[in-house]
């Protein structure tokens, strides 16, 4: 049997803690390599705050879950089950008091590679928390056009800006605004 990736259910918001516990416990138990890798898929999002400030936040793809690479056996199953905040393998069934390895679904390496690529892209290219679509109605919340309403004409995600058509003195006028200067109606 060779190592494969499995999904492990953990207490939500303790994913990083469980990952740390796994590696610490392997050192204490002198069983390095029992779990060869642990992945907590996250992406970095950029949140626009008032005043043009930006804040980066980490968001988990699968809150309450992490991925472990191991050779599934009773040893690895018991090891993980005894880690604080671990609930168990997703899909695992118990047969005669032992984990039935055939009942635990695996995650293909290609899927893990896709996740890792998405993690790298998300970290390198932060995305705004709030997205706008062309044709959507918005209200300007700050700046010289505060309280004006308009229609989104263009969305520039990579710059965190949108172009909004507002009516000024009876004429449709395009204005460029930061995502944090408008809100959806």
C-alpha positions, 0 to 999 in steps of 0.5 A, a space after each residue: 500500500 502506498 501513501 495517498 491523500 485523505 480528507 480529515 474532519 477537524 473542529 472548525 477554525 482549528 485547522 492550522 492548530 491540528 496541523 501543528 499538533 500532528 507534526 509535534 506529536 510525530 516528534 514526541 511519539 518518534 514516528 516521523 513520516 507516519 503522516 508525510 504531509 498536511 495541507 490546509 487549503 487557504 487563499 489570501 483575500 484583500 478586503 477594501 476598508 474605508 479611506 482606501 486602506 486594504 487589509 489582507 485576510 486568510 480564507 480557508 477553502 474548506 473550513 473544518 477540513 484538512 488534507 493528510 498524506 499517509 499510508 492508511 493503516 490502523 496506526 495512522 488512523 489511531 494516531 490521527 484520532 488521538 490528535 486534539 480537535 480531530 473528528 475523523 476521516 471523511 467517509 471512513 467506516 469502522 468494521 470489527 473495531 477497526 477502520 476499513 481502509 477501503 471505505 475511506 475515499 482518497 483525493 487524487 494528486 492532480 486535485 492536490 496540485 490544483 489546490 496548491 496552484 490556487 493557493 499560490 495564485 490567491 497569495 500572489 493575486 489578492 482578490 477583493 471580498 466584494 465583487 461587482 457586476 456590469 449593470 449593477 446598481 450601486 450607491 457611492 459611500 464616500 468621496 466627492 460623489 457621496 450619496 450618488 447612485 449609479 450603474 456599474 459600467 466596468 469592473 477592474 478587479 486587478 486594480 480594485 476599481 469600478 467605473 460607475 455611470 452617475 447622473 450629474 446635472 442631468 447628464 450621464 457621467 462616468 466616474 472611477 471609484 475604488 471598490 470601498 467607495 461604493 456599496 450594492 443597492 
